[in-house]
Each structure stands twice: as C-alpha cells, then as structure tokens.
Amino acid sequence: MTFGNWEGYSIGWNHKLKSGSKIGISFDHAISDNPYSWIHDSYDRETDITKTYIENRDPYNQRFSAAAIFGWCAHLNNKAAIYWGPKVSMNWLRIHEKTHRYANEWFQDAEYYSLFTRNHRLGLGLFLEFEIRNVVFDRLSASMRLHCDATGYNTLGLWNRSDPGTIFWSGADIGLKWNFGKMN
C-alpha cells in the first residue's frame, strides 16, 4: 500500500542494434500520494493479548530508479515494432507519511510522521513495448510499454519484520521517441 496507485515519468536513451533489437537506459521517477488505511494486529506473548491498530496514512512516497533494458524485436517493419525483454534497475525509495492512529482500549489517538529511505535496492523485471513509427514527422515515434518489476525492500536477513521483503510494480507507459540516427 505504501506505493499503491503511483504516477511518474521516465526519460531514457535507446540504441538500436543491426539485428533490430535494442539496448537502453532510463531514469524513472514515481510518486504515490494516495491516502490509505492500514489495519493490523500485534500479538504480545507475555500477556497473551492481541492488540489491533487502525491507522490512516497520508503518503508522499517516491521511487527514483536507474534502469537498463535489452529488447528483442518480435516484429519489425517500416511502420511498427514490438519489443520484449528484461529490465534491471537500481532503486532509491523515499517514504514520507503522515499517520493518524485511532484510539482503542490500548492506545490513545496519535499523529506522527515517518521519513526514511531505502537506498540501492536492486530491481528485476520484464517489459513489452509497441512502437508506431513516423508519427507526424519522419523521426518521431509513439510507444506504449507494459512492464512489471520486483524490487528488494529490506536488506538480507530482515525477513521477519512487518515490512515486505519485496515490492512488486506493474504499469503502463505512453511516450514519444525521437530518432537521432541517420535517415533511411
């Protein structure tokens, strides 16, 4: 939920190979600022009591990512191309949330802020991209990319915490591309 319903932008560079495939690098920035509720239980072994927390969270969380791709060309002609392949990324996560915990028989109302980062998190993923060439200008292309990624959230050895070990992302990008290469 920390990064649910995120929006963002990406800027990148692709190099087309003679085989029709491509390699590329990109910088991505995603923001999640959709409020959510978190209800969870905590069990105390000494008193044999389970305490329930009810919290509303107002986030302004961000993901910064530097990624590399390799795209195999599944279909190529003068008008369109379809690429698919792996994506490897290095991610920096910034968690900034305002939390309101509601009172119950164990706790009083509380409001507090969280601000921390998770730096240098490896991400692995796949993408599928459809590109339409020569839109309006000879060098301008339009593209749509579907992708899914898995990014490590915690460091190795911290698997028993309430935080997830991995965050899964999925999304769709729509964009324009400019061909700086030689004209055919």
C-alpha positions in Angstrom: 0.0 0.0 0.0 3.0 2.3 0.5 3.4 2.7 -3.2 -0.2 2.0 -4.4 -1.6 3.8 -7.5 1.7 5.6 -8.3 2.3 8.1 -11.2 5.5 9.2 -12.7 7.7 9.9 -15.7 10.7 8.4 -17.4 13.4 9.7 -19.7 15.7 7.4 -21.5 18.0 6.6 -24.4 17.8 3.5 -26.7 20.4 2.2 -29.1 19.1 0.0 -31.9 21.2 -2.9 -33.0 21.6 -4.2 -36.5 19.6 -7.2 -35.6 16.6 -4.9 -34.9 16.9 -5.4 -31.1 17.8 -2.6 -28.8 19.6 -1.8 -25.6 18.6 1.2 -23.4 19.0 3.1 -20.2 16.4 5.3 -18.4 15.8 7.3 -15.3 12.3 6.9 -13.7 10.6 8.9 -11.0 7.4 7.7 -9.5 5.2 9.4 -6.8 2.5 7.8 -4.6 0.3 10.3 -2.8 -3.0 8.4 -2.4 -4.2 8.1 1.2 -4.8 4.6 2.6 -5.9 2.8 5.7 -3.8 0.1 7.5 -5.4 -2.3 10.0 -3.0 -4.8 11.6 -2.7 -6.9 14.7 0.2 -7.3 17.1 0.5 -10.3 19.5 2.2 -9.9 22.9 3.4 -13.3 24.1 3.9 -12.2 27.7 0.3 -11.1 28.3 -1.3 -13.3 25.6 -3.1 -10.3 24.2 -3.6 -9.3 20.6 -3.7 -5.6 20.0 -5.3 -4.1 16.9 -4.0 -1.0 15.3 -6.2 1.1 12.9 -4.3 3.8 11.1 -5.0 6.3 8.3 -1.9 7.2 6.3 -1.3 10.2 4.1 1.8 9.5 2.0 4.1 11.4 -0.3 6.3 8.5 -1.2 8.8 8.5 -4.1 10.8 6.0 -6.1 13.8 7.0 -8.1 15.2 4.4 -10.5 18.0 4.0 -12.9 17.3 1.1 -15.3 18.9 -0.8 -18.2 16.9 -2.9 -20.7 17.6 -5.3 -23.5 14.7 -5.6 -26.0 14.4 -8.3 -28.6 12.4 -7.3 -31.6 9.5 -9.7 -32.1 8.1 -7.8 -35.1 9.7 -5.0 -37.2 8.7 -3.1 -40.3 8.7 0.5 -41.5 5.6 1.4 -39.6 5.7 -0.6 -36.3 7.9 -2.7 -34.0 7.2 -4.9 -31.0 10.0 -5.4 -28.4 10.1 -7.5 -25.2 12.9 -8.3 -22.7 14.4 -8.0 -19.3 14.8 -4.8 -17.2 17.4 -4.4 -14.4 17.2 -1.3 -12.1 18.8 0.3 -9.1 16.2 2.0 -6.9 16.1 4.6 -4.2 12.8 4.7 -2.2 11.8 7.7 -0.1 9.0 7.0 2.4 7.3 10.2 3.8 4.0 9.6 5.5 1.7 11.3 8.0 0.0 8.6 10.1 -3.1 9.0 12.3 -3.5 6.1 14.7 -7.0 5.8 16.2 -7.7 5.2 19.9 -8.9 1.9 21.2 -8.7 0.1 24.6 -4.9 0.0 24.4 -3.9 3.3 22.8 -4.7 6.9 22.7 -5.2 8.9 19.5 -1.8 9.7 17.9 -0.5 11.5 14.9 3.1 11.1 13.8 5.3 11.4 10.7 7.6 8.9 9.0 10.5 9.9 6.9 13.1 7.4 5.8 14.8 6.0 2.7 15.7 2.6 1.3 18.8 3.1 -0.9 20.4 1.0 -3.6 17.6 -1.6 -3.9 18.0 -4.0 -6.9 15.0 -4.5 -9.2 14.4 -7.1 -11.8 11.6 -7.1 -14.3 10.2 -7.6 -17.8 8.6 -5.3 -20.4 6.6 -5.5 -23.6 6.7 -2.4 -25.9 4.7 -1.5 -29.0 6.2 1.3 -31.2 4.5 3.2 -34.1 7.0 4.9 -36.3 6.9 8.1 -38.3 4.1 9.9 -36.4 3.7 13.4 -37.9 7.5 13.6 -38.5 9.9 11.0 -40.0 11.9 10.8 -36.8 9.1 10.9 -34.3 7.6 7.6 -32.9 4.9 6.9 -30.4 5.2 4.0 -28.0 3.3 2.1 -25.3 5.2 -0.1 -22.8 3.8 -2.6 -20.3 6.1 -3.6 -17.5 6.4 -5.4 -14.2 9.2 -5.2 -11.7 10.2 -6.7 -8.4 12.3 -4.5 -6.1 14.0 -5.6 -2.9 12.7 -3.5 0.0 14.6 -4.9 3.1 18.2 -5.9 3.4 19.0 -9.6 3.5 18.4 -11.0 7.0 15.5 -8.7 7.9 12.7 -11.0 6.6 10.9 -11.3 9.9 9.9 -7.6 10.1 6.4 -6.4 9.3 7.8 -4.7 6.2 7.7 -6.7 2.9 10.9 -8.3 1.6 9.9 -7.3 -2.0 7.8 -4.7 -3.7 6.1 -5.7 -6.9 5.4 -2.9 -9.5 3.3 -3.0 -12.7 2.5 -0.2 -15.0 1.9 1.2 -18.5 4.0 4.0 -20.1 2.9 6.0 -23.0 5.5 8.2 -24.7 7.1 9.8 -27.7 10.6 8.9 -29.1 12.9 11.0 -31.3 15.3 9.2 -33.7 18.7 11.0 -33.6 20.2 8.4 -36.0 20.7 8.5 -39.8 17.7 9.0 -42.0 16.9 6.0 -44.2 
